[in-house]
Amino acid sequence: MLVTTDYTEKKTVLIATVIKKQNKVLEEIYELKSLAKTLGAIVIKEFIQNIKYKKPKTFIGKGKIEEIKNFIIVNNIKLVIFNDNLSPSQLKNIEKTLTFEVVDRTKVILDIFSKRAKTSYAKAQIKLAQYKYALSKLPKLWTHLEKQRGGIGFRGPGESEIETDRRNIRITINKLNKKIQLIDKQMNTQRKHRKNIIRISLVGYTNVGKSTIMNLLSNAKVSTVEKKLFSTVDTTVRKIKIKKQIFLLSDTVGFINNLPTQLIDSFKSTLSEIKESDLLIHVIDITKNSFIKDIKYVENLLLEIGIKKNRIIKVFNKIDRCSELNTKKSIINKKYLQNLLFISALQKKTIKLLKQKIYAFTKSINRNIHRNK
């Protein structure tokens, strides 16, 4: 079975490193803090160390580890989370020094996705990502698989326990891949049946208000009340009607910096849903200081899967909470020029403007089945 981590009400410290001049670390540590809180952890302190290179054995310097160890003892800390991805040996060596569990950013994100998934499809995708992660972390993050075939004869001749674990993980990964491929075929068939309907996808960084906008446009009952990262990890599709025109609207999983590659691979079908869309509504949290970096990160991912910018409307959300709205609007209008909209998901009049924008944009879309994208 996979090793699970209990974060609930655990006193936690976060550790991040700055190699050379990486000023984005403060944004990442803030984001990591939000990730930890999403799982119920109580973050007591963040440690940031400037290093020239990653230490092979412990990632950070021995002096910093001793400082953290002393802080842990004095403050009764129960969990350490690294912002960086750690190797199995680094995890093992750090845990040996600190004497309790250490996890990295990738595992935190995977654990959030695991808790949030509701559909069997999303659960299979996330489980696949977890098994790939476990494979990369052997022997540290894997406990023995239950002996599905019974005790004697389960291990091959001359095969060590870790080799047995590795083999069984790969068998499970193959089974999950086949299951996901089967569901993909079924979903592709469903898409073909609705090929004459214009498709729209909500995309964007996590926790920018996509699900709230989904509710307002379609009256869909998706999670909106939780102000936590990754409230939605399942793709939700609903019909919406604007001026007698029917559209299919999808709410997709949010992006985040350093999204684990295992998750990106597992969620290729979600990305396919985005690729098949006629229009993308890129929702952006205008209150964030890093909103331009968020835009760049999301749109780079979209470019990687072949999405053209002329099919994207940038929707800057939460204008009701933006203290520097006029300044930010001026920057945005100069930088992006067109296909922009400023809204608040809490203000009905701006949602009406969004509906008008969608309708006007989609009037120019060729409704033929074989649209050029």
C-alpha positions in Angstrom: 0.0 0.0 0.0 1.1 3.6 -0.5 2.4 5.5 2.4 -0.1 8.3 3.5 0.7 11.4 5.5 -1.6 12.8 8.2 -1.3 16.6 8.2 -4.3 17.4 10.4 -3.4 19.8 13.1 0.3 18.9 13.0 2.7 21.6 13.9 4.7 22.0 10.7 7.8 23.9 9.5 8.5 24.6 5.8 11.9 24.6 4.2 12.8 26.4 1.0 16.1 27.1 -0.7 17.4 29.9 -2.9 20.0 28.8 -5.4 21.9 31.8 -6.8 19.2 34.5 -7.4 15.8 33.0 -7.4 13.5 35.7 -6.0 10.4 33.6 -6.7 11.1 31.5 -3.6 9.0 33.9 -1.4 6.0 33.3 -3.6 6.6 29.6 -3.6 6.9 29.4 0.1 3.6 31.3 0.5 2.0 28.9 -1.9 3.4 25.9 0.0 2.0 27.3 3.2 -1.4 27.5 1.6 -1.0 23.9 0.3 -0.1 22.7 3.8 -3.0 24.5 5.4 -5.4 23.0 2.8 -4.5 19.6 4.3 -5.0 20.8 7.9 -1.4 21.4 8.9 -0.5 24.2 11.3 2.5 26.1 9.9 4.7 27.5 12.7 7.7 28.7 10.8 9.4 28.9 7.4 13.1 28.4 6.9 14.8 29.8 3.8 18.4 29.0 3.0 20.7 30.4 0.3 22.8 27.7 -1.2 25.2 27.5 -4.1 24.2 23.9 -5.0 22.1 21.1 -3.6 23.9 18.9 -1.1 23.8 15.3 -2.3 23.1 13.8 1.1 20.9 16.3 2.9 20.0 18.9 0.1 20.6 21.8 2.6 23.7 22.4 4.8 24.3 20.4 8.0 24.3 23.7 10.0 20.8 24.6 8.8 19.5 21.1 9.6 20.8 21.3 13.1 19.1 24.7 13.5 15.9 23.2 12.3 16.3 20.2 14.6 16.7 22.4 17.6 13.6 24.5 16.6 11.7 21.2 16.2 12.6 20.0 19.7 11.8 23.3 21.4 8.5 23.8 19.6 7.2 20.2 19.5 7.1 20.2 15.6 5.6 17.0 14.1 6.1 17.5 10.3 8.7 19.1 7.9 7.8 20.0 4.4 10.4 20.9 1.8 9.5 23.2 -1.1 12.0 21.3 -3.3 11.7 17.7 -4.6 13.9 15.4 -2.6 15.7 12.2 -3.7 15.0 9.0 -1.7 18.4 9.2 0.0 18.0 12.8 0.9 14.6 12.1 2.5 16.1 9.2 4.4 19.1 11.1 5.6 17.1 14.2 6.7 14.5 12.0 8.5 17.3 10.2 10.3 18.7 13.5 11.6 15.3 15.0 12.5 13.8 11.6 13.7 10.3 12.0 12.1 8.5 12.3 8.8 9.7 14.7 6.1 7.8 15.2 2.9 8.4 17.3 -0.3 6.2 19.7 -2.3 5.3 17.0 -4.8 3.9 14.7 -2.2 1.8 17.5 -0.6 0.2 18.2 -4.0 -0.5 14.6 -4.7 -2.1 14.2 -1.2 -4.4 17.1 -1.8 -5.5 15.7 -5.2 -6.0 12.3 -3.6 -8.4 13.8 -1.0 -10.2 16.0 -3.5 -11.0 13.5 -6.2 -14.6 12.4 -6.4 -15.0 10.5 -9.7 -13.5 7.1 -10.4 -11.8 8.6 -13.4 -10.0 11.3 -11.4 -9.2 8.8 -8.6 -7.5 6.5 -11.2 -5.5 9.4 -12.6 -4.3 10.5 -9.2 -3.5 7.0 -8.1 -1.5 6.6 -11.2 0.5 9.8 -10.3 1.0 8.5 -6.8 2.3 5.2 -8.0 4.7 6.9 -10.4 5.9 9.1 -7.5 6.3 6.0 -5.2 8.4 4.3 -7.9 10.7 7.3 -8.1 11.1 7.3 -4.3 11.9 3.6 -3.7 12.8 2.4 -1.2 11.8 5.4 1.0 8.1 6.0 0.3 6.8 2.5 -0.2 5.6 -0.1 2.2 5.2 -3.7 1.2 2.3 -4.4 -1.2 -0.2 -6.8 0.1 0.6 -10.3 -1.2 -2.2 -10.6 -3.7 -1.1 -14.0 -4.8 -0.3 -15.4 -1.3 3.0 -15.8 0.4 5.1 -18.6 -1.2 6.2 -18.1 -4.8 5.2 -14.4 -4.9 8.8 -13.2 -5.1 10.8 -14.3 -8.1 14.1 -16.3 -7.8 16.8 -14.1 -6.4 14.5 -11.2 -6.2 15.0 -8.7 -3.3 12.1 -7.0 -1.5 12.7 -3.7 -3.2 12.7 -5.5 -6.6 9.4 -7.1 -5.7 8.0 -3.8 -4.7 9.2 -2.2 -7.9 7.8 -4.9 -10.1 4.4 -4.7 -8.4 4.3 -0.9 -8.7 4.9 -1.3 -12.4 2.2 -3.9 -12.7 -0.3 -1.6 -10.9 0.8 1.4 -13.2 0.1 -0.7 -16.3 -3.4 -1.7 -14.9 -4.2 2.0 -14.2 -3.0 3.1 -17.6 -5.3 0.5 -19.3 -8.2 1.6 -17.1 -7.7 5.3 -18.0 -7.3 4.5 -21.7 -10.6 2.7 -21.6 -12.4 5.6 -20.0 -10.6 8.0 -22.5 -12.2 6.0 -25.4 -15.6 6.4 -23.7 -15.1 10.1 -23.2 -14.0 10.6 -26.8 -17.2 8.9 -28.0 -19.2 11.3 -25.8 -17.4 14.3 -27.3 -18.2 13.1 -30.8 -21.9 13.0 -29.9 -21.8 16.6 -28.8 -19.6 17.8 -31.7 -22.2 20.3 -33.0 -22.3 22.2 -29.7 -19.7 25.0 -29.0 -17.4 24.0 -26.2 -15.9 26.4 -23.6 -13.4 25.6 -20.9 -12.6 27.5 -17.8 -8.8 27.4 -17.2 -6.4 29.1 -14.8 -4.3 29.0 -11.8 -5.8 27.2 -8.7 -8.1 29.2 -6.4 -8.8 32.0 -8.8 -12.6 31.6 -8.8 -13.3 29.2 -11.7 -15.8 27.1 -9.9 -17.7 30.2 -8.6 -17.9 31.4 -12.2 -19.0 27.9 -13.3 -21.9 28.1 -10.8 -23.0 31.5 -11.9 -23.0 30.6 -15.6 -24.6 27.2 -15.3 -26.1 26.8 -11.8 -23.9 23.7 -11.4 -23.4 22.5 -7.9 -19.6 22.5 -7.7 -17.5 23.4 -4.7 -17.1 27.1 -4.3 -17.3 27.9 -0.6 -13.8 26.5 0.4 -11.1 29.1 -0.1 -8.5 26.3 -0.5 -6.2 25.3 -3.3 -7.6 22.6 -5.7 -11.2 22.7 -4.5 -11.9 21.1 -7.9 -9.8 18.3 -9.4 -12.5 16.6 -11.4 -13.5 18.0 -14.8 -17.2 19.1 -14.6 -19.2 19.7 -17.8 -22.5 21.5 -17.9 -24.8 23.0 -20.5 -25.3 26.8 -20.4 -27.7 29.0 -22.4 -26.9 32.5 -23.5 -29.4 34.3 -25.8 -31.0 30.9 -26.8 -27.6 29.6 -27.8 -26.5 26.4 -26.1 -22.9 25.9 -25.0 -21.0 23.2 -23.1 -19.0 24.6 -20.3 -16.1 22.7 -18.6 -14.5 23.5 -15.3 -11.0 22.0 -15.3 -8.4 21.4 -12.6 -6.3 24.5 -11.6 -2.7 24.8 -12.5 0.1 25.6 -10.0 3.8 26.3 -10.2 5.9 23.1 -10.1 2.9 20.9 -10.7 4.3 17.4 -10.4 5.1 15.9 -13.8 3.4 12.7 -12.6 0.1 14.7 -12.4 0.6 16.4 -15.7 1.1 13.0 -17.4 -2.0 11.5 -15.6 -4.2 14.4 -16.4 -3.6 14.4 -20.2 -7.3 13.7 -20.7 -8.2 16.8 -18.8 -5.8 18.7 -21.1 -7.5 17.0 -24.1 -10.8 18.5 -22.9 -9.2 21.9 -23.0 -7.6 21.3 -26.4 -11.0 20.3 -27.9 -12.7 23.5 -26.7 -13.6 26.2 -29.1 -13.1 28.9 -26.5 -11.0 29.1 -23.3 -11.8 31.5 -20.5 -8.6 32.1 -18.7 -9.6 33.2 -15.2 -7.0 35.3 -13.3 -6.9 36.5 -9.7 -6.1 40.2 -10.1 -5.5 40.6 -6.4 -2.3 38.5 -6.5 1.0 40.3 -6.9 2.2 37.4 -9.1 -0.8 37.4 -11.5 1.3 38.2 -14.6 3.6 35.3 -13.7 0.6 33.1 -13.2 -0.7 34.1 -16.7 2.6 33.2 -18.3 2.8 29.9 -16.5 -0.7 28.8 -17.5 -0.4 30.0 -21.1 3.0 28.3 -21.6 1.3 25.0 -20.6 -1.6 25.7 -23.0 0.9 26.4 -25.8 2.6 23.1 -25.1 -0.6 21.3 -25.9 -1.3 23.4 -29.0 -3.7 26.0 -27.8 -3.7 29.2 -29.9 -3.9 32.5 -28.1 -6.7 33.8 -30.3 -9.1 31.3 -28.7 -8.5 32.7 -25.2 -10.4 35.4 -23.3 -8.5 36.6 -20.2 -11.0 37.2 -17.4 -9.5 39.2 -14.4 -11.5 38.2 -11.4 -11.9 39.6 -7.9 -11.9 43.3 -8.9 -14.0 44.1 -5.8 -11.0 43.1 -3.6 -8.2 44.7 -5.6 -6.8 47.8 -3.8 -4.7 48.9 -6.9 -7.3 48.2 -9.6 -6.8 51.2 -11.8 -3.0 50.8 -11.8 -3.3 47.1 -12.6 -5.9 47.7 -15.3 -3.6 50.1 -17.0 -0.7 47.6 -17.0 -3.0 44.8 -18.3 -4.5 46.9 -21.1 -1.1 47.9 -22.3 0.4 44.4 -22.1 -2.5 42.2 -23.5 -4.4 44.7 -25.7 -7.5 42.6 -26.5 -9.9 39.8 -25.4 -9.9 41.1 -21.8 -12.6 41.4 -19.2 -12.6 42.6 -15.6 -15.2 41.0 -13.3 -16.1 40.1 -9.8 -17.8 36.7 -9.4 -19.8 38.4 -6.6 -21.2 41.1 -8.9 -24.1 40.0 -11.1 -23.6 42.9 -13.6 -20.1 41.8 -14.4 -21.2 38.2 -15.0 -23.7 39.6 -17.5 -20.8 41.3 -19.2 -19.0 37.9 -19.3 -22.0 36.2 -20.9 -22.1 39.0 -23.5 -18.4 38.6 -24.2 -18.8 34.8 -24.6 -21.7 35.2 -27.0 -20.0 37.9 -29.1 -16.7 35.8 -29.3 -18.5 32.6 -30.2 -20.6 34.2 -33.0 -17.4 34.1 -35.1 -16.8 30.4 -34.5 -17.4 28.0 -37.4 -19.9 25.5 -36.1 -18.7 22.9 -38.6 -17.7 19.6 -37.0 -14.2 19.8 -38.5 -13.2 23.1 -37.1 -9.6 24.2 -37.7 -7.8 24.8 -34.4 
